[in-house]
Amino acid sequence: MRYVVGYTANARGHDAVHLAVALARNHDVSLDLVLVIPEDSPFNAVYPPEAGYNDILNEQAQRWLDEGLALVPADVTARAHIRRGDSEARTLIDAAVEMDAAALVIGATNDGLFKRFTIGSVASSLLHSSPVPVALAPHGYRRTEPITRLSCGFGTRPGADELLDVAVESARDRGLPLRLVSLLALDGGNSPQLLDAAWMHAADRLAAVGSSVDADGSADATAAGSLQGEPEIVVAQGRKIEEAVDRLDWEDGEILLIGSSRLAQQRATFLGTTANRILRALPVPMIVVPRDYTRQSS
């Protein structure tokens, strides 16, 4: 399994590498650091390129990639690639598709608050069009130890059941505890009826997923790994989504899995309004899963 890391020679690129390492550790994943440089175009500042310009640019790009590779520990396999393109987001997507990557890992912009997200133009484009899951590291992310818990934002809208399937499979493969956070409750405020309905729906779906796995291939599931204990269901409350997210207990090694908006094109990401609001308060990385996504097996 491969992850493409959108690398830039700044703090944002370092955050992305750190998250990619944490995701790859104790898992059969190799990393492909991709640095996008401008392609020759009449709209570039230097056109036609002066003699030796492209050689100098490629040498500088390789030095930057070498710095990125130096952040990857010896127990994680990583390669570096220079790609040319007039759109960084489009070039990263093309690289992910070409390499059959299971995820794209990127960092937030450099001007956000520490351990918070500020989404730049490249991240925004990827979060609204990628055909593979996009893992987003908050500004200042330094952790490289393995992920310790997987949380899944869960509601009752179309696509929620498929997202839970991905979450259960991912947690099982990695041997991680799984926590479900009800997004319906976040949207619904403090209504007891909505809170109870959200909890029951999550519990019913978890039971259905467990029964399906046992019936379809318990031997394969055992070989791949197992969940650490029973999944936890949490109904977050607050006057607004940001407040509810801030009240939740987040582990340093946690990551939140969330689905794309129902406005997304088939098998593409689309960061919806709720997810955008969650990002404002979220202190841990987020993975946005495309609509109708089928997870790669490790």
FENQUILIN-V849363 format. One record per residue. N is the residue number from 0. OMEGA is omega in degrees with one decimal (none if undefined). D_FIRST is the distance of its C-alpha to the first C-alpha in whole Angstrom. Layout:
# FENQUILIN-V849363
N|OMEGA|D_FIRST + N|OMEGA|D_FIRST
This chain:
# FENQUILIN-V849363
0|-177.0|0 + 1|171.3|4 + 2|172.7|7 + 3|-180.0|10 + 4|175.8|13 + 5|-171.8|17 + 6|170.5|19 + 7|-174.2|22 + 8|178.4|25 + 9|-176.7|26 + 10|179.1|26 + 11|178.5|24 + 12|178.3|21 + 13|176.8|21 + 14|-179.5|21 + 15|179.5|18 + 16|179.6|16 + 17|179.4|18 + 18|-179.9|16 + 19|177.9|12 + 20|179.1|13 + 21|179.3|15 + 22|-176.1|12 + 23|-174.8|9 + 24|-179.0|12 + 25|179.9|13 + 26|-176.2|9 + 27|-175.6|6 + 28|170.9|5 + 29|-176.0|6 + 30|174.1|9 + 31|177.6|11 + 32|-177.3|14 + 33|176.5|16 + 34|-177.6|20 + 35|175.5|22 + 36|-175.7|25 + 37|173.7|28 + 38|179.5|29 + 39|-177.9|32 + 40|176.2|35 + 41|-178.3|38 + 42|176.8|37 + 43|-178.5|36 + 44|179.5|38 + 45|178.7|39 + 46|-6.8|39 + 47|-177.0|40 + 48|176.2|38 + 49|-178.4|40 + 50|178.5|40 + 51|-176.7|37 + 52|-177.6|36 + 53|177.7|32 + 54|179.0|32 + 55|-179.5|33 + 56|179.7|31 + 57|178.7|28 + 58|178.4|29 + 59|178.8|29 + 60|179.3|25 + 61|176.7|24 + 62|177.5|26 + 63|178.7|25 + 64|176.7|21 + 65|176.1|22 + 66|177.4|23 + 67|178.5|20 + 68|179.4|18 + 69|177.9|21 + 70|-176.1|20 + 71|-179.1|17 + 72|-173.5|18 + 73|-177.1|17 + 74|178.1|15 + 75|178.7|12 + 76|-179.2|11 + 77|175.3|12 + 78|-178.4|13 + 79|-177.5|16 + 80|171.1|17 + 81|177.9|20 + 82|176.7|21 + 83|177.8|24 + 84|178.6|25 + 85|176.2|28 + 86|-179.3|26 + 87|-178.7|23 + 88|-179.1|21 + 89|-179.4|21 + 90|177.3|20 + 91|177.5|17 + 92|179.1|16 + 93|179.3|17 + 94|-180.0|14 + 95|178.7|12 + 96|-179.2|13 + 97|-177.3|13 + 98|-178.4|10 + 99|-177.3|8 + 100|177.7|7 + 101|-179.6|6 + 102|171.3|9 + 103|-178.4|12 + 104|-177.9|14 + 105|176.2|17 + 106|174.3|21 + 107|179.9|24 + 108|-173.9|27 + 109|-172.1|29 + 110|178.7|32 + 111|173.8|31 + 112|-179.2|32 + 113|-178.9|31 + 114|175.3|28 + 115|-174.9|28 + 116|163.2|27 + 117|-170.8|29 + 118|176.2|27 + 119|-174.7|28 + 120|-179.5|28 + 121|179.2|24 + 122|179.8|22 + 123|179.1|25 + 124|-180.0|24 + 125|-178.1|20 + 126|178.9|21 + 127|-176.2|23 + 128|-173.3|21 + 129|176.1|18 + 130|176.9|16 + 131|178.8|13 + 132|178.9|13 + 133|176.4|15 + 134|-173.7|15 + 135|178.8|18 + 136|175.9|20 + 137|179.5|24 + 138|178.6|26 + 139|-178.8|26 + 140|-175.5|23 + 141|-173.9|23 + 142|174.9|21 + 143|175.1|18 + 144|-177.1|19 + 145|175.7|16 + 146|-175.5|17 + 147|179.5|20 + 148|177.2|20 + 149|172.8|19 + 150|-178.3|22 + 151|174.2|22 + 152|-167.0|24 + 153|176.0|26 + 154|-177.7|29 + 155|-179.3|31 + 156|179.9|30 + 157|-179.7|28 + 158|-177.2|25 + 159|-179.0|25 + 160|178.3|24 + 161|178.2|21 + 162|179.5|20 + 163|175.6|21 + 164|179.6|19 + 165|-178.3|16 + 166|-179.3|17 + 167|179.8|18 + 168|-178.9|15 + 169|179.9|13 + 170|179.7|16 + 171|-179.5|16 + 172|-176.6|13 + 173|-177.6|13 + 174|-175.4|17 + 175|168.6|18 + 176|-177.9|22 + 177|176.9|22 + 178|176.0|24 + 179|177.2|26 + 180|-174.6|28 + 181|175.8|30 + 182|177.4|30 + 183|178.7|33 + 184|177.3|35 + 185|179.8|34 + 186|-170.9|36 + 187|179.4|39 + 188|-171.7|40 + 189|-179.2|42 + 190|-179.7|43 + 191|-179.4|43 + 192|179.1|43 + 193|178.8|39 + 194|179.3|38 + 195|-179.6|39 + 196|179.2|37 + 197|-179.2|34 + 198|-178.1|34 + 199|179.8|35 + 200|178.6|33 + 201|-179.9|30 + 202|179.9|31 + 203|-178.4|31 + 204|176.1|28 + 205|178.7|26 + 206|179.8|29 + 207|178.7|28 + 208|179.3|24 + 209|179.0|25 + 210|-179.0|27 + 211|-179.9|25 + 212|-179.7|22 + 213|-177.6|25 + 214|-172.4|26 + 215|-176.6|23 + 216|-177.6|21 + 217|179.5|22 + 218|178.6|21 + 219|-179.6|17 + 220|179.6|18 + 221|-179.5|19 + 222|-176.6|17 + 223|-177.1|14 + 224|-180.0|16 + 225|177.5|19 + 226|173.8|20 + 227|179.6|23 + 228|178.7|26 + 229|176.3|27 + 230|179.3|26 + 231|177.0|28 + 232|-178.5|29 + 233|175.1|31 + 234|-177.1|33 + 235|-178.6|34 + 236|177.9|37 + 237|179.5|39 + 238|175.0|41 + 239|-174.5|38 + 240|-178.1|34 + 241|179.5|34 + 242|179.4|37 + 243|178.5|35 + 244|-177.5|31 + 245|-179.8|33 + 246|-179.1|35 + 247|175.8|32 + 248|-179.2|31 + 249|174.5|27 + 250|177.9|26 + 251|-177.3|25 + 252|-175.8|21 + 253|173.5|21 + 254|-178.9|19 + 255|176.5|20 + 256|-178.8|19 + 257|-178.5|21 + 258|177.4|21 + 259|176.2|22 + 260|176.4|26 + 261|174.8|28 + 262|-176.8|29 + 263|169.6|25 + 264|-179.0|25 + 265|178.9|23 + 266|174.6|19 + 267|176.7|20 + 268|171.0|20 + 269|-177.5|24 + 270|-176.9|25 + 271|-177.0|28 + 272|-179.0|31 + 273|-179.9|30 + 274|177.9|27 + 275|-179.6|29 + 276|176.5|31 + 277|-178.5|29 + 278|-177.7|27 + 279|-175.5|31 + 280|-171.9|31 + 281|-179.9|27 + 282|-178.0|27 + 283|178.8|23 + 284|177.5|20 + 285|171.3|19 + 286|177.8|17 + 287|-174.7|18 + 288|179.5|17 + 289|174.9|18 + 290|178.5|21 + 291|-177.0|20 + 292|173.5|16 + 293|-173.5|14 + 294|173.2|11 + 295|173.8|8 + 296|-177.9|8 + 297|none|6
